[in-house]
Amino acid sequence: MKSPWDWDSHPVELKPRDGGLQGWIVCFASFLCNGIIFGLMNSYGVIYVQLKETLEAEQVNNASAEASLVGSMAIGTTFMTSVAAGILSDWWDLRKTAIAGAIIASLGMFLSSFVYRKVGFLCTTYGLLFGVGSSLVYTPSLVILNHYFSRRRGMVNGLVSAGSSVFTILMPFLLGNAISGLGLANTFRLLSGFTLIMVLCSTFFRPQLGRCRSMQEDARGLRMWFRTGIWRDVRFIIWIVSMPLGLLGYFVPYVHLVQYVKDTIPDADGKWLMLCIGITSGMGKIVFGKISDIPWVNRVILQQVSFVALGMLTMVIPFVASFPALICIALVFGLFDGGLISLLGPIAYDICGPDGVSQGIGSVLALCSIPLMVGPPIAGALYEMSGSYEMAFLVAGGPPLIGALGLGLIQCIKQKPTLRASQTAETTISALDDPLYALDIRDLGPLSTQVQQMLP
């Protein structure tokens, strides 16, 4: 006979452990995974220049638009499949999902080395395989942080997302040297081996608690894995509509800025701008993450400010003909880029709560995939039509301003009881279906004796 204190039916207070050696090892592993994934994607502008020249030599029409499509498909696919990655992480296992994704991403890079002259095939290998694999690593790398951190959640998300900035600083020059010395095909093979590092990192994504199954699990079926509750929250709906609107032009500078410098300031090296963005993006992620941990700070407003700054800076780019001035723009752009990205995880947690954060992150990233995918090709087509990047960057700067206006509507909605890291919330043990938190039996009061007897 089951104890009257059965876990399936009694509410308890759950708290994540805040750090510890294992927690910081997980943080570093997530840092490396984010760095590898987005360091490569943010540095695609270097591959883009070489691929565009290769396609032009093959007399491919609209070489600029087609070359930019490959990179935008990779980042778009990464975000588009985030919902599936979140559900798979819940259903299967965070660690196994991430390991499988790392292997798929490496395979995509390796196959790209054989088909890089054919855009259709390259969209499949680099755009789809590498993108899907990256998604299966990226989503678990964010969710696992909630298993180990509470009070420092914002700061840790900032540190992890800073991995992309650190790698963005290094990757443009490493890719440039690799392409010059090895050629594009061997560079893809080198990157295939490089992405396998994520397999090792993913082995550390071990949840603090195993899955605690309810007796009624089979009856709940799909609803257990698909968190329908988050879709009834008006604030969540506004957020996942505003974010895609704001990100339509976001990836355009990452793809086209190097080529823009090559066209307008031939003596300058556009890769230095990517380095500048990478440096201040890392700083921005840490600074904004730390600021967002202050209890009275509104994280949504911080994201609004970031959108406004990114939009205005993007629109200014085509009117700047001085390379030092472009460096200044890149430095400020990176700062607010870091702020925008580092707030995704904390805001998803605030709105969706502990049991919905995984699919909340996955859902918003999935909807963001479409604008991220179509933005750079649209900019490339405008460049082909006009012969300059003036219209392309002006158009790209508008959507972030619209996204900022949309986020303002969240402030008009009455906020539910917050789930900020500085607080704890009562919930039921069914939250362990997505084990974001470690159980502290000292918080159970008079139930602690019975619970200790149930623990192995």
MARPA-755397 format. One line per field, with one value per residue (C-alpha): residue number from 1; residue in one letter; chain; x, y, z. Coordinates in Angstrom, 2 decimals. Layout:
REM residues N
nr NUM_...
rest A_...
kette A_...
X X_...
Y Y_...
Z Z_...
REM end
This chain:
REM residues 456
nr 1_2_3_4_5_6_7_8_9_10_11_12_13_14_15_16_17_18_19_20_21_22_23_24_25_26_27_28_29_30_31_32_33_34_35_36_37_38_39_40_41_42_43_44_45_46_47_48_49_50_51_52_53_54_55_56_57_58_59_60_61_62_63_64_65_66_67_68_69_70_71_72_73_74_75_76_77_78_79_80_81_82_83_84_85_86_87_88_89_90_91_92_93_94_95_96_97_98_99_100_101_102_103_104_105_106_107_108_109_110_111_112_113_114_115_116_117_118_119_120_121_122_123_124_125_126_127_128_129_130_131_132_133_134_135_136_137_138_139_140_141_142_143_144_145_146_147_148_149_150_151_152_153_154_155_156_157_158_159_160_161_162_163_164_165_166_167_168_169_170_171_172_173_174_175_176_177_178_179_180_181_182_183_184_185_186_187_188_189_190_191_192_193_194_195_196_197_198_199_200_201_202_203_204_205_206_207_208_209_210_211_212_213_214_215_216_217_218_219_220_221_222_223_224_225_226_227_228_229_230_231_232_233_234_235_236_237_238_239_240_241_242_243_244_245_246_247_248_249_250_251_252_253_254_255_256_257_258_259_260_261_262_263_264_265_266_267_268_269_270_271_272_273_274_275_276_277_278_279_280_281_282_283_284_285_286_287_288_289_290_291_292_293_294_295_296_297_298_299_300_301_302_303_304_305_306_307_308_309_310_311_312_313_314_315_316_317_318_319_320_321_322_323_324_325_326_327_328_329_330_331_332_333_334_335_336_337_338_339_340_341_342_343_344_345_346_347_348_349_350_351_352_353_354_355_356_357_358_359_360_361_362_363_364_365_366_367_368_369_370_371_372_373_374_375_376_377_378_379_380_381_382_383_384_385_386_387_388_389_390_391_392_393_394_395_396_397_398_399_400_401_402_403_404_405_406_407_408_409_410_411_412_413_414_415_416_417_418_419_420_421_422_423_424_425_426_427_428_429_430_431_432_433_434_435_436_437_438_439_440_441_442_443_444_445_446_447_448_449_450_451_452_453_454_455_456
rest M_K_S_P_W_D_W_D_S_H_P_V_E_L_K_P_R_D_G_G_L_Q_G_W_I_V_C_F_A_S_F_L_C_N_G_I_I_F_G_L_M_N_S_Y_G_V_I_Y_V_Q_L_K_E_T_L_E_A_E_Q_V_N_N_A_S_A_E_A_S_L_V_G_S_M_A_I_G_T_T_F_M_T_S_V_A_A_G_I_L_S_D_W_W_D_L_R_K_T_A_I_A_G_A_I_I_A_S_L_G_M_F_L_S_S_F_V_Y_R_K_V_G_F_L_C_T_T_Y_G_L_L_F_G_V_G_S_S_L_V_Y_T_P_S_L_V_I_L_N_H_Y_F_S_R_R_R_G_M_V_N_G_L_V_S_A_G_S_S_V_F_T_I_L_M_P_F_L_L_G_N_A_I_S_G_L_G_L_A_N_T_F_R_L_L_S_G_F_T_L_I_M_V_L_C_S_T_F_F_R_P_Q_L_G_R_C_R_S_M_Q_E_D_A_R_G_L_R_M_W_F_R_T_G_I_W_R_D_V_R_F_I_I_W_I_V_S_M_P_L_G_L_L_G_Y_F_V_P_Y_V_H_L_V_Q_Y_V_K_D_T_I_P_D_A_D_G_K_W_L_M_L_C_I_G_I_T_S_G_M_G_K_I_V_F_G_K_I_S_D_I_P_W_V_N_R_V_I_L_Q_Q_V_S_F_V_A_L_G_M_L_T_M_V_I_P_F_V_A_S_F_P_A_L_I_C_I_A_L_V_F_G_L_F_D_G_G_L_I_S_L_L_G_P_I_A_Y_D_I_C_G_P_D_G_V_S_Q_G_I_G_S_V_L_A_L_C_S_I_P_L_M_V_G_P_P_I_A_G_A_L_Y_E_M_S_G_S_Y_E_M_A_F_L_V_A_G_G_P_P_L_I_G_A_L_G_L_G_L_I_Q_C_I_K_Q_K_P_T_L_R_A_S_Q_T_A_E_T_T_I_S_A_L_D_D_P_L_Y_A_L_D_I_R_D_L_G_P_L_S_T_Q_V_Q_Q_M_L_P
kette A_A_A_A_A_A_A_A_A_A_A_A_A_A_A_A_A_A_A_A_A_A_A_A_A_A_A_A_A_A_A_A_A_A_A_A_A_A_A_A_A_A_A_A_A_A_A_A_A_A_A_A_A_A_A_A_A_A_A_A_A_A_A_A_A_A_A_A_A_A_A_A_A_A_A_A_A_A_A_A_A_A_A_A_A_A_A_A_A_A_A_A_A_A_A_A_A_A_A_A_A_A_A_A_A_A_A_A_A_A_A_A_A_A_A_A_A_A_A_A_A_A_A_A_A_A_A_A_A_A_A_A_A_A_A_A_A_A_A_A_A_A_A_A_A_A_A_A_A_A_A_A_A_A_A_A_A_A_A_A_A_A_A_A_A_A_A_A_A_A_A_A_A_A_A_A_A_A_A_A_A_A_A_A_A_A_A_A_A_A_A_A_A_A_A_A_A_A_A_A_A_A_A_A_A_A_A_A_A_A_A_A_A_A_A_A_A_A_A_A_A_A_A_A_A_A_A_A_A_A_A_A_A_A_A_A_A_A_A_A_A_A_A_A_A_A_A_A_A_A_A_A_A_A_A_A_A_A_A_A_A_A_A_A_A_A_A_A_A_A_A_A_A_A_A_A_A_A_A_A_A_A_A_A_A_A_A_A_A_A_A_A_A_A_A_A_A_A_A_A_A_A_A_A_A_A_A_A_A_A_A_A_A_A_A_A_A_A_A_A_A_A_A_A_A_A_A_A_A_A_A_A_A_A_A_A_A_A_A_A_A_A_A_A_A_A_A_A_A_A_A_A_A_A_A_A_A_A_A_A_A_A_A_A_A_A_A_A_A_A_A_A_A_A_A_A_A_A_A_A_A_A_A_A_A_A_A_A_A_A_A_A_A_A_A_A_A_A_A_A_A_A_A_A_A_A_A_A_A_A_A_A_A_A_A_A_A_A_A_A_A_A_A_A_A_A_A_A_A_A_A_A_A_A_A_A_A_A_A_A_A_A_A_A_A_A_A_A_A_A_A_A_A_A_A_A
X 0.00_1.27_2.11_-0.41_2.55_2.81_4.75_2.13_-0.42_1.23_2.59_6.13_8.44_11.20_14.46_17.37_20.79_22.73_26.00_28.50_31.40_29.13_26.98_29.94_31.23_27.81_27.98_31.37_30.15_27.13_29.48_31.53_28.44_27.00_30.39_30.85_27.31_26.96_30.63_30.37_27.00_27.97_31.16_29.35_30.09_33.65_32.36_29.80_32.46_34.31_31.11_29.78_33.00_32.80_29.20_30.01_32.87_30.27_28.09_25.26_22.55_21.83_25.00_24.73_21.19_21.92_25.14_23.40_20.53_22.84_23.90_20.45_18.97_21.40_20.42_16.76_16.67_18.41_15.59_12.76_13.38_13.77_10.22_10.94_14.25_12.46_9.85_12.51_14.55_11.50_10.55_13.95_16.75_18.62_22.02_21.12_19.37_22.42_24.87_22.76_22.56_26.34_26.86_24.29_25.87_29.31_27.92_26.33_29.64_31.49_29.01_29.16_32.77_31.64_28.74_29.80_29.56_25.86_23.67_20.73_22.80_24.64_21.32_20.57_23.90_24.92_21.52_19.41_21.70_24.04_21.06_19.00_22.01_22.80_19.23_19.36_22.43_21.44_18.06_19.34_22.36_19.98_17.49_20.18_21.24_17.92_18.77_21.77_21.19_18.52_19.81_22.47_20.28_20.51_24.26_24.84_22.70_24.80_28.04_26.89_25.61_28.93_30.48_29.18_30.87_34.24_34.17_32.90_36.04_38.28_36.37_36.46_40.26_40.57_38.07_39.79_43.18_41.72_39.95_43.08_45.36_43.13_40.31_36.60_36.21_38.93_37.70_34.32_36.07_38.08_34.88_33.30_35.93_35.66_31.92_32.52_33.78_30.10_29.70_32.07_30.42_26.95_27.93_27.84_24.18_22.95_19.74_20.01_16.95_15.77_12.28_9.57_6.65_3.06_0.70_-1.53_1.27_-0.06_-3.48_-1.99_-0.35_0.85_-0.39_2.28_4.99_3.37_2.85_-0.45_-0.63_1.97_-0.20_-3.01_-0.75_-1.34_2.12_3.71_1.69_2.78_6.39_6.55_4.91_7.13_10.41_10.11_9.03_12.09_14.53_13.71_16.76_18.87_21.13_21.70_24.87_26.39_26.07_26.61_28.84_32.12_31.03_29.83_33.28_34.89_32.69_32.93_36.31_38.48_41.60_39.87_39.24_35.60_36.54_37.71_34.13_33.02_35.75_34.48_30.91_32.11_34.05_31.29_28.57_30.27_30.49_26.85_25.66_27.44_26.48_22.84_22.63_23.91_21.58_18.60_19.20_18.34_14.81_13.29_14.70_12.19_13.82_11.33_12.21_15.90_15.05_13.08_16.04_18.27_15.91_15.74_19.53_20.10_17.56_18.97_22.57_21.73_20.05_23.10_25.62_25.17_25.75_29.14_32.14_34.84_36.19_36.93_33.30_32.14_34.26_32.44_29.08_30.14_31.23_27.90_25.95_27.64_26.84_23.09_23.18_24.56_21.83_19.09_20.28_21.16_17.61_15.85_16.23_15.40_12.32_11.07_11.44_9.63_6.65_6.46_7.60_9.84_7.78_7.20_10.56_11.97_9.14_8.75_12.30_11.80_8.57_9.91_13.09_11.04_8.93_12.08_13.53_11.48_12.61_16.18_16.05_14.55_16.22_19.71_18.45_16.11_19.06_21.10_18.34_18.10_21.87_21.69_18.93_20.40_24.12_24.63_23.75_21.99_18.43_19.30_20.49_17.72_15.08_16.85_16.83_13.05_11.83_13.75_11.95_8.59_9.53_10.34_6.88_5.28_7.14_5.73_2.28_3.46_3.60_-0.15_-0.96_-1.48_1.47_0.92_2.89_6.50_8.88_12.02_15.13_15.03_11.75_10.33_6.94_4.78_4.14_3.31_5.76_4.46_7.01_9.49_8.14_10.58_13.15_14.39_14.83_16.55_14.43_15.53_13.75_14.47_11.76_9.07_8.53_6.65_6.76_10.56_10.65_8.32_10.10_13.53_12.22_11.10_14.46_17.02
Y 0.00_3.45_5.92_8.71_10.96_9.70_12.09_11.99_13.93_16.30_19.77_20.55_23.51_22.95_24.84_24.41_24.08_27.22_26.21_23.85_22.26_20.18_23.22_25.28_22.38_22.25_26.02_25.74_22.88_24.97_27.91_25.81_24.47_27.96_29.22_26.54_26.82_30.58_31.34_29.47_30.95_34.52_34.14_32.86_36.19_34.90_31.72_33.82_35.88_32.78_30.92_33.92_34.08_30.32_30.59_33.58_31.57_28.84_31.56_31.07_33.74_35.76_34.43_36.89_35.86_32.15_32.28_34.14_31.62_28.81_30.60_31.94_28.45_27.11_29.61_29.47_25.68_25.84_27.94_26.35_22.91_24.22_23.20_19.65_19.80_20.92_18.16_15.56_16.72_16.22_12.87_11.29_12.93_16.23_14.60_12.02_14.67_16.95_14.14_13.06_16.66_17.13_14.06_15.25_18.72_17.22_14.99_17.98_19.85_16.82_16.25_19.96_19.52_17.42_19.56_23.16_24.07_23.12_25.47_23.05_20.29_22.73_24.00_20.39_19.55_22.88_24.53_21.58_18.92_21.33_23.47_20.58_19.18_22.59_22.96_19.59_20.82_24.45_23.96_21.42_23.66_26.40_24.20_22.34_25.61_25.72_22.41_23.95_27.68_29.88_33.09_33.49_32.37_35.62_35.91_32.27_32.64_35.67_33.76_30.85_33.03_34.92_31.76_32.76_36.14_34.68_32.32_35.08_37.04_34.18_32.38_35.02_35.03_31.27_30.65_33.17_31.52_28.03_28.93_30.64_27.75_24.70_25.72_25.64_21.85_21.05_23.88_22.18_18.91_20.72_22.24_18.79_17.62_20.86_20.43_16.97_18.76_19.26_15.50_15.62_18.76_17.21_14.29_16.70_17.64_15.36_16.47_16.62_14.40_11.45_11.56_10.90_9.30_9.64_6.68_8.59_9.34_7.12_8.78_12.23_11.21_13.96_16.69_15.67_16.57_19.53_22.27_23.81_26.17_28.59_29.24_30.56_33.30_36.58_37.84_34.80_35.29_38.93_37.97_35.24_37.54_40.54_38.62_37.31_40.74_42.28_39.69_40.01_42.20_40.96_38.53_40.80_42.53_39.17_37.91_41.07_43.41_41.84_42.16_45.73_46.73_44.99_47.03_50.45_50.46_48.02_48.67_47.66_44.16_43.59_40.68_43.24_44.43_40.89_40.76_44.03_42.74_39.56_41.38_43.73_41.11_38.99_41.98_42.82_39.31_39.30_42.88_42.56_39.15_40.59_43.58_41.32_39.47_42.63_41.94_45.32_45.36_44.67_42.21_42.92_46.63_45.71_43.67_46.60_48.93_46.39_46.15_49.93_50.27_47.43_48.83_52.35_51.17_48.91_51.81_54.04_51.60_52.53_56.23_55.62_55.60_55.70_52.41_53.80_54.95_51.48_50.01_52.26_51.15_47.50_47.91_49.41_46.95_44.04_45.39_45.47_42.27_40.56_42.07_40.90_37.30_36.86_37.76_35.02_32.31_34.46_36.02_32.61_31.42_34.50_34.00_30.21_29.00_26.02_23.32_25.35_27.04_24.31_24.48_28.23_28.78_26.26_27.91_31.44_30.31_28.29_31.29_33.43_31.01_32.31_35.96_34.90_32.65_35.14_38.36_37.88_36.60_39.61_41.89_39.99_40.42_44.16_44.37_42.58_44.91_48.22_47.47_48.83_47.96_51.25_49.96_46.55_47.96_50.57_47.88_45.58_48.27_48.73_45.40_45.72_49.01_47.32_44.46_46.92_48.48_45.04_44.18_47.35_45.72_43.21_46.03_46.54_42.99_42.32_40.21_36.84_35.89_36.09_33.15_35.25_33.56_35.54_33.92_30.42_29.21_26.38_23.82_20.13_17.33_16.95_19.63_16.76_15.63_18.27_18.03_21.58_21.58_19.63_18.79_20.23_18.11_20.69_22.83_20.20_21.00_18.19_16.03_15.80_12.58_10.71_12.01_11.03_7.49_7.47_8.65_5.99
Z 0.00_-0.89_1.85_2.48_1.81_-1.76_-4.00_-6.72_-4.72_-2.22_-2.94_-1.89_-2.26_-4.76_-4.99_-7.39_-5.86_-6.54_-8.15_-6.55_-8.42_-10.62_-11.39_-12.55_-14.67_-16.34_-16.82_-18.55_-20.76_-21.81_-22.42_-24.88_-26.67_-27.13_-28.26_-30.90_-32.28_-32.48_-32.93_-36.23_-37.19_-36.29_-38.35_-41.41_-43.10_-43.70_-45.34_-47.21_-48.99_-50.20_-51.11_-53.04_-55.08_-55.72_-56.94_-59.13_-60.71_-61.39_-63.00_-60.53_-60.75_-57.58_-55.96_-53.07_-52.10_-52.47_-50.48_-47.66_-47.72_-46.56_-43.39_-42.60_-43.02_-40.41_-37.74_-38.80_-38.55_-35.17_-33.78_-35.79_-34.31_-30.75_-29.82_-30.92_-29.07_-25.90_-26.13_-26.94_-23.96_-21.73_-23.22_-23.74_-21.75_-21.78_-22.03_-24.70_-26.79_-26.71_-27.56_-30.54_-31.71_-31.55_-33.71_-36.27_-36.42_-37.01_-39.77_-41.47_-41.51_-42.89_-45.72_-46.60_-47.63_-50.61_-51.86_-51.21_-54.93_-55.02_-52.97_-52.87_-51.31_-49.05_-47.69_-46.72_-45.11_-43.56_-43.35_-42.15_-40.63_-38.88_-37.86_-36.43_-34.60_-33.13_-31.91_-30.13_-28.25_-27.71_-26.02_-23.43_-22.78_-21.58_-19.74_-17.76_-16.09_-14.24_-12.59_-10.84_-10.36_-8.79_-7.26_-9.96_-12.87_-14.81_-14.37_-15.36_-18.48_-19.34_-18.81_-20.97_-23.79_-23.63_-25.06_-28.47_-28.09_-27.12_-30.08_-32.38_-31.51_-32.61_-35.36_-38.17_-38.21_-37.72_-40.51_-42.78_-42.28_-42.69_-45.95_-47.31_-46.41_-46.76_-49.06_-48.31_-48.51_-45.97_-43.74_-43.50_-42.56_-39.90_-38.51_-38.46_-36.00_-34.05_-33.46_-31.97_-28.85_-28.06_-27.59_-24.63_-23.24_-23.49_-21.26_-18.31_-18.87_-16.10_-14.34_-10.55_-10.12_-12.13_-13.55_-10.96_-12.77_-11.67_-11.60_-14.02_-16.49_-19.25_-19.08_-19.52_-22.80_-25.08_-22.77_-20.28_-22.77_-24.49_-21.89_-23.05_-20.08_-21.43_-24.50_-22.27_-20.86_-22.74_-21.77_-23.38_-26.58_-26.83_-26.20_-28.84_-31.41_-30.67_-30.67_-34.28_-35.49_-33.90_-35.21_-38.93_-39.50_-36.59_-38.48_-41.50_-40.14_-39.19_-42.78_-44.84_-42.82_-44.01_-47.65_-47.04_-45.81_-48.77_-51.16_-49.49_-47.73_-49.74_-47.67_-44.41_-43.09_-42.12_-39.86_-37.29_-36.96_-36.12_-33.49_-31.98_-31.90_-30.25_-27.52_-26.44_-26.95_-24.32_-21.99_-22.64_-21.83_-18.49_-17.57_-18.64_-16.97_-13.71_-13.92_-14.66_-11.37_-9.41_-8.08_-9.02_-12.58_-15.36_-17.77_-20.56_-20.53_-20.81_-23.90_-25.34_-24.92_-26.66_-29.64_-30.07_-29.97_-32.46_-34.91_-34.88_-35.19_-38.15_-39.99_-39.44_-41.00_-44.70_-43.96_-42.35_-44.69_-41.99_-40.69_-37.18_-37.01_-38.06_-35.25_-32.76_-34.15_-33.94_-30.31_-29.24_-31.42_-29.69_-26.23_-26.87_-28.90_-25.81_-23.68_-26.03_-26.19_-22.52_-21.46_-23.45_-20.80_-17.74_-19.39_-20.48_-16.89_-15.53_-17.83_-18.20_-14.79_-14.01_-15.72_-18.90_-19.42_-21.67_-24.19_-23.66_-24.87_-27.66_-28.82_-29.00_-30.78_-33.26_-34.22_-34.43_-36.97_-39.89_-39.73_-39.01_-42.07_-44.52_-43.33_-44.83_-48.24_-48.48_-47.74_-50.36_-52.95_-52.21_-52.62_-55.99_-57.22_-56.08_-56.21_-52.69_-49.09_-48.27_-48.70_-47.21_-43.88_-43.70_-44.11_-41.64_-38.94_-38.93_-37.45_-34.14_-33.48_-34.16_-31.85_-29.06_-29.41_-29.19_-25.99_-24.45_-24.47_-21.87_-19.35_-19.82_-18.72_-15.03_-13.94_-12.31_-9.18_-10.29_-10.44_-10.23_-8.95_-5.72_-4.78_-4.35_-5.40_-4.21_-6.89_-7.07_-7.52_-11.07_-11.92_-11.77_-15.14_-16.35_-13.53_-13.32_-9.58_-6.88_-3.85_-0.53_2.09_4.78_3.18_3.77_7.43_9.23_6.11_6.20_8.25_5.91_2.81_4.14_4.58_0.94_-0.37_-1.40
REM end
